[in-house]
Amino acid sequence: MTREAPEAGAEGPRDIAVVAFAQTDHRRTSAELSEVEMLMPVLHEVLEATGLKTADIGFTCSGSSDYLAGRAFSFTMALDGVGAWPPISESHVEMDGAWALYEAWTKLLTGDADTALVYSYGKSSPGSVRDVLTRQLDPYYVAPLWPDSVALAALQAQALIDAGETDEPALAGVAARSRASATANSHAQLSGSVPHGDYLVRPLRRGDCPPIGDGAAAVVLAAGERARELCPRPAWIRGIDHRIEAHGLGVRDLTDSPSTRLAAEKAGAFERPVDTAELHAPFTSQEVILRKALRLDDGVAVNPSGGALAANPVMAAGLIRIGEAAARIHRGESDRALAHATSGPCLQQNLVAVLEGES
């Protein structure tokens, strides 16, 4: 949703910005660390960047998945690491951290808090993430067939190829460009010249798929003048919206993403051009779909961080897209950026945020 201009004499809605962002170095495995140990340095870094302490945060929201951790209410251990005593205002979503950021944004809009800490994390290395993600599928018709995440992405990629929207060399080009961009990202898991490899599920080769790895991320949000106090150039959230496709894969056009297009429209992405787009596209074929849905031309810097093809910590990769877009605004490398996050098979759920810096 975007915020409409108030009537004359009325008090306008609050301006909310991302004022700090931090992430781990993403690795194939972090077996020597618990989720809390992996997360804590990131929380310390993002708070130190603003000079805030835990007691200064008005609202805390996290995103993670018990299915990855393999135990119920695993997020409570991470919350203990954050510091839940004295009692704090806190919430959790069983989703990517981008959706935790959405909840925190709405909380700040109400005026109940002036600052928010949002964090998310995921360890995919202990098990088979391809199988774990099948728990997102329709439990009656699709999940019993047990198609894994790569097989479903291959189905989508083949539909794109059959429709003449792309081909295998073009997909390889997406992977090469993303990982070349990641050479400037010290946190990336894969960067530079990465072999495209053999087929995992035709037509997707290993290079078309995201690396499996562990990681965490955190951002701090602040409202109004508080944001200007905490950050020299805040990344103002001008609009944010999320939409969902039908659960049944058979009733969807897998070559398109109308939910992404609608979310972008409601977030105000089409009102003016953007110069940066951080897209949560774990598979090369999904970038093709998202570029079309978001009307991104060649003049837009797409995934300058390398995107999910360079590092894809499940439950944090979407929040990282927002954080990377905001960080470019903080550094003065972008004036108007779009960030996208997805969840579910074949781009089922999509969130779009538009961020701007002040000139």
C-alpha positions as CSV (number, residue, x, y, z in Angstrom):
1,M,0.0,0.0,0.0
2,T,1.0,3.6,-0.5
3,R,0.2,6.6,1.6
4,E,-2.1,9.2,0.0
5,A,-1.5,12.9,0.6
6,P,-3.6,14.2,3.5
7,E,-6.3,16.8,3.1
8,A,-5.4,20.4,3.9
9,G,-5.1,20.9,7.7
10,A,-5.0,17.2,8.4
11,E,-2.1,15.5,9.9
12,G,-0.4,13.3,7.4
13,P,0.7,9.7,7.7
14,R,4.1,8.9,9.1
15,D,7.2,8.7,6.9
16,I,9.1,5.5,7.8
17,A,12.6,4.6,6.6
18,V,15.2,1.8,6.8
19,V,18.0,3.4,8.7
20,A,20.4,0.5,9.1
21,F,21.1,-2.9,7.5
22,A,23.4,-5.8,8.4
23,Q,23.9,-9.4,7.2
24,T,26.2,-12.3,7.9
25,D,28.7,-13.7,5.5
26,H,26.6,-16.4,3.9
27,R,28.2,-19.9,4.0
28,R,27.4,-23.4,2.8
29,T,27.4,-24.6,6.4
30,S,27.6,-23.1,9.9
31,A,27.5,-26.4,11.8
32,E,29.7,-24.9,14.6
33,L,27.1,-22.2,15.3
34,S,23.6,-22.2,16.6
35,E,21.0,-19.9,15.1
36,V,21.5,-17.5,18.1
37,E,25.2,-17.5,17.7
38,M,24.9,-16.8,13.9
39,L,22.4,-14.0,14.6
40,M,23.9,-12.1,17.5
41,P,26.8,-10.4,15.6
42,V,24.3,-9.1,13.0
43,L,22.0,-7.6,15.7
44,H,25.0,-5.9,17.4
45,E,26.2,-4.5,14.1
46,V,22.8,-3.0,13.1
47,L,22.2,-1.5,16.5
48,E,25.8,0.0,16.7
49,A,25.2,1.6,13.3
50,T,22.4,3.7,14.8
51,G,23.8,4.0,18.3
52,L,20.6,2.4,19.7
53,K,20.4,-0.2,22.5
54,T,17.9,-3.0,22.7
55,A,16.0,-1.0,25.3
56,D,15.6,1.9,22.8
57,I,13.7,-0.3,20.3
58,G,9.9,0.2,20.3
59,F,9.0,-2.9,18.4
60,T,10.8,-6.1,17.4
61,C,9.7,-8.5,14.7
62,S,11.4,-11.6,13.4
63,G,11.0,-14.1,10.5
64,S,12.1,-17.7,10.5
65,S,10.9,-21.3,10.0
66,D,10.6,-24.1,12.5
67,Y,10.7,-26.6,9.6
68,L,14.3,-25.6,8.9
69,A,15.3,-25.8,12.6
70,G,13.4,-29.0,13.1
71,R,11.8,-28.1,16.4
72,A,8.8,-26.2,17.5
73,F,9.0,-22.5,18.6
74,S,12.7,-22.4,17.7
75,F,12.4,-18.6,17.3
76,T,12.1,-18.2,21.1
77,M,15.7,-19.0,21.5
78,A,16.7,-16.3,19.1
79,L,14.4,-13.9,21.0
80,D,16.3,-14.8,24.2
81,G,19.4,-13.7,22.5
82,V,17.8,-10.4,21.5
83,G,16.8,-9.8,25.1
84,A,13.1,-10.2,26.0
85,W,13.4,-9.1,29.6
86,P,12.2,-6.6,30.8
87,P,9.2,-7.4,28.6
88,I,9.3,-6.0,25.1
89,S,6.8,-5.4,22.3
90,E,7.6,-8.3,20.0
91,S,6.1,-10.4,17.2
92,H,7.1,-13.2,14.9
93,V,6.1,-14.4,11.4
94,E,6.7,-17.9,10.0
95,M,7.8,-16.3,6.8
96,D,10.7,-14.6,5.2
97,G,11.9,-11.5,7.1
98,A,10.5,-9.2,4.4
99,W,7.0,-10.0,5.8
100,A,8.3,-9.3,9.3
101,L,9.4,-5.9,8.0
102,Y,5.9,-5.3,6.6
103,E,4.4,-6.0,10.1
104,A,6.9,-3.6,11.7
105,W,6.1,-1.0,9.1
106,T,2.4,-1.2,9.9
107,K,3.2,-1.0,13.6
108,L,5.2,2.2,13.2
109,L,2.4,3.7,11.0
110,T,0.0,3.4,13.9
111,G,2.3,5.5,16.1
112,D,2.7,2.9,18.7
113,A,6.5,3.0,18.2
114,D,9.1,5.2,16.6
115,T,11.7,2.5,16.0
116,A,11.6,-1.2,15.1
117,L,14.2,-4.0,14.9
118,V,13.5,-6.6,12.2
119,Y,15.6,-9.7,11.8
120,S,15.4,-13.1,10.1
121,Y,17.7,-16.1,9.8
122,G,17.8,-19.6,8.3
123,K,20.1,-22.6,8.4
124,S,19.4,-24.8,5.3
125,S,22.6,-26.9,5.7
126,P,21.4,-29.5,8.2
127,G,18.9,-31.1,6.0
128,S,17.5,-31.3,2.4
129,V,15.9,-27.9,1.8
130,R,14.5,-29.1,-1.5
131,D,12.4,-31.6,0.5
132,V,11.6,-29.2,3.4
133,L,10.1,-26.7,1.0
134,T,7.5,-29.3,-0.2
135,R,5.6,-28.5,3.1
136,Q,4.5,-25.3,1.4
137,L,2.5,-27.2,-1.2
138,D,-1.2,-27.9,-1.3
139,P,-1.6,-30.7,1.2
140,Y,-4.3,-32.6,-0.7
141,Y,-3.3,-32.7,-4.4
142,V,0.4,-31.6,-4.8
143,A,2.3,-32.4,-1.6
144,P,1.5,-36.1,-1.7
145,L,3.3,-36.2,-5.1
146,W,6.4,-34.8,-3.3
147,P,7.7,-32.5,-6.1
148,D,10.7,-30.7,-4.7
149,S,11.5,-27.0,-5.1
150,V,13.9,-27.5,-8.0
151,A,11.5,-29.7,-9.9
152,L,8.8,-27.1,-9.6
153,A,11.1,-24.3,-10.7
154,A,12.1,-26.5,-13.7
155,L,8.5,-26.9,-14.6
156,Q,8.2,-23.1,-14.6
157,A,11.4,-22.6,-16.6
158,Q,10.2,-25.1,-19.2
159,A,6.9,-23.3,-19.6
160,L,8.8,-20.1,-20.2
161,I,11.0,-21.7,-22.9
162,D,8.0,-23.3,-24.5
163,A,6.3,-19.9,-24.6
164,G,9.4,-18.4,-26.3
165,E,10.1,-16.1,-23.4
166,T,13.6,-17.3,-22.9
167,D,16.1,-20.1,-23.7
168,E,18.9,-21.9,-21.9
169,P,21.7,-19.6,-23.0
170,A,19.7,-16.6,-21.8
171,L,19.2,-18.2,-18.4
172,A,22.9,-19.0,-18.2
173,G,23.5,-15.3,-18.9
174,V,21.4,-14.3,-16.0
175,A,23.4,-16.5,-13.7
176,A,26.7,-15.2,-15.0
177,R,25.7,-11.6,-14.6
178,S,24.4,-12.1,-11.1
179,R,27.5,-13.8,-9.8
180,A,29.8,-11.3,-11.6
181,S,28.0,-8.5,-9.7
182,A,28.5,-10.5,-6.5
183,T,32.2,-10.0,-6.7
184,A,31.7,-6.6,-5.1
185,N,29.6,-8.2,-2.3
186,S,31.8,-9.5,0.5
187,H,28.9,-11.4,2.1
188,A,28.1,-13.4,-1.0
189,Q,28.4,-17.2,-1.0
190,L,29.0,-17.6,-4.7
191,S,30.7,-14.9,-6.9
192,G,32.8,-14.6,-10.0
193,S,33.1,-17.2,-12.6
194,V,31.0,-20.2,-11.5
195,P,30.6,-23.3,-13.7
196,H,27.0,-23.6,-15.0
197,G,27.3,-27.4,-14.3
198,D,25.1,-30.3,-15.2
199,Y,21.3,-30.5,-15.3
200,L,19.7,-30.9,-11.9
201,V,16.2,-31.1,-13.4
202,R,16.0,-30.2,-17.1
203,P,16.1,-27.4,-18.3
204,L,17.7,-26.1,-15.1
205,R,21.4,-26.6,-14.5
206,R,23.2,-26.3,-11.2
207,G,24.1,-22.7,-12.1
208,D,20.5,-21.8,-12.6
209,C,19.7,-22.6,-9.0
210,P,20.6,-20.8,-5.8
211,P,23.3,-22.1,-3.5
212,I,22.2,-23.8,-0.3
213,G,23.6,-22.0,2.7
214,D,23.1,-20.4,6.1
215,G,22.7,-16.8,7.0
216,A,20.9,-14.0,8.8
217,A,20.0,-10.3,8.3
218,A,18.6,-7.4,10.3
219,V,17.3,-3.9,9.7
220,V,16.3,-1.0,11.8
221,L,13.2,1.1,10.9
222,A,12.5,4.5,12.2
223,A,9.8,7.1,11.7
224,G,10.0,10.8,10.8
225,E,12.6,12.9,12.4
226,R,13.9,10.0,14.4
227,A,15.0,8.4,11.1
228,R,17.0,11.6,10.2
229,E,18.6,11.5,13.6
230,L,19.8,7.9,13.2
231,C,20.9,7.9,9.6
232,P,22.5,10.6,7.3
233,R,20.5,9.5,4.3
234,P,17.5,7.3,5.3
235,A,15.9,5.0,2.7
236,W,12.2,6.1,2.9
237,I,9.6,3.4,2.3
238,R,7.3,5.1,-0.1
239,G,5.1,2.1,-0.6
240,I,4.9,-1.6,0.2
241,D,2.4,-4.3,-0.7
242,H,2.2,-8.1,-0.9
243,R,-0.1,-10.4,-2.9
244,I,-0.6,-14.1,-3.4
245,E,-1.3,-16.4,-6.4
246,A,-3.7,-19.3,-6.3
247,H,-2.4,-22.2,-4.3
248,G,-3.2,-24.7,-7.1
249,L,-0.3,-24.7,-9.6
250,G,-2.7,-26.0,-12.3
251,V,-4.8,-22.9,-12.3
252,R,-1.9,-20.5,-12.7
253,D,0.0,-19.2,-15.7
254,L,3.5,-20.1,-14.6
255,T,5.0,-17.7,-17.2
256,D,3.6,-14.7,-15.5
257,S,3.3,-13.2,-12.0
258,P,0.2,-11.1,-11.7
259,S,0.5,-10.9,-8.0
260,T,4.0,-9.2,-8.3
261,R,2.5,-6.8,-10.9
262,L,-0.4,-5.9,-8.6
263,A,1.8,-5.5,-5.5
264,A,4.1,-3.2,-7.5
265,E,1.2,-1.2,-8.6
266,K,-0.2,-0.8,-5.1
267,A,3.2,0.1,-3.8
268,G,3.6,2.9,-6.4
269,A,6.4,1.3,-8.3
270,F,5.0,2.4,-11.7
271,E,4.5,6.0,-10.8
272,R,8.2,7.0,-11.6
273,P,11.2,5.0,-12.9
274,V,13.5,3.2,-10.4
275,D,17.2,3.0,-10.9
276,T,17.8,-0.1,-8.8
277,A,15.9,-3.4,-8.4
278,E,16.8,-6.1,-5.9
279,L,14.8,-9.1,-7.0
280,H,14.3,-12.2,-4.9
281,A,14.7,-14.7,-7.8
282,P,16.3,-17.9,-6.5
283,F,16.1,-19.4,-10.0
284,T,17.3,-17.7,-13.2
285,S,13.9,-18.3,-14.9
286,Q,12.2,-16.3,-12.2
287,E,14.2,-13.2,-12.9
288,V,12.8,-13.3,-16.5
289,I,9.2,-13.4,-15.1
290,L,9.9,-10.7,-12.5
291,R,11.5,-8.3,-15.0
292,K,8.4,-8.5,-17.2
293,A,6.0,-8.1,-14.4
294,L,7.8,-5.2,-12.9
295,R,8.5,-3.5,-16.3
296,L,12.2,-3.3,-15.7
297,D,14.2,-2.1,-18.7
298,D,18.0,-2.4,-19.4
299,G,18.6,1.0,-17.7
300,V,17.8,-0.4,-14.2
301,A,20.6,-2.0,-12.2
302,V,19.1,-5.4,-11.4
303,N,20.5,-7.3,-8.4
304,P,23.8,-5.4,-8.1
305,S,24.4,-7.4,-4.9
306,G,24.3,-10.6,-6.9
307,G,20.8,-11.5,-5.6
308,A,19.6,-14.9,-4.4
309,L,21.8,-16.6,-7.0
310,A,24.8,-15.5,-5.0
311,A,23.4,-16.2,-1.6
312,N,20.0,-17.6,-0.6
313,P,19.6,-18.1,3.1
314,V,16.0,-19.3,3.3
315,M,13.8,-17.0,5.4
316,A,16.3,-14.1,5.1
317,A,16.9,-13.7,1.4
318,G,13.8,-11.5,0.9
319,L,14.7,-9.2,3.8
320,I,18.2,-8.9,2.4
321,R,16.8,-7.7,-0.9
322,I,15.1,-4.8,1.0
323,G,18.3,-4.2,3.0
324,E,20.5,-4.2,-0.1
325,A,18.3,-1.7,-1.8
326,A,18.2,0.5,1.3
327,A,22.0,0.3,1.6
328,R,22.5,1.6,-1.9
329,I,20.4,4.6,-1.0
330,H,22.3,5.1,2.3
331,R,25.6,5.1,0.2
332,G,24.2,7.6,-2.3
333,E,24.4,5.0,-5.1
334,S,20.6,5.0,-5.7
335,D,17.8,7.5,-5.5
336,R,14.7,5.3,-6.0
337,A,14.9,1.6,-5.6
338,L,12.5,-1.4,-5.8
339,A,12.9,-4.4,-3.6
340,H,11.1,-7.7,-4.1
341,A,10.6,-10.8,-1.9
342,T,8.9,-14.1,-2.7
343,S,7.8,-17.2,-0.8
344,G,6.3,-20.5,-1.9
345,P,6.6,-22.5,-5.1
346,C,6.9,-20.8,-8.5
347,L,6.7,-17.2,-7.2
348,Q,3.4,-17.9,-5.3
349,Q,3.6,-15.0,-2.8
350,N,5.2,-11.7,-3.7
351,L,6.1,-8.5,-1.8
352,V,7.2,-5.3,-3.4
353,A,8.6,-2.2,-1.6
354,V,9.6,1.1,-3.1
355,L,12.4,3.1,-1.3
356,E,13.7,6.6,-1.9
357,G,16.5,8.8,-0.7
358,E,16.3,12.5,-0.2
359,S,18.3,14.6,-2.6
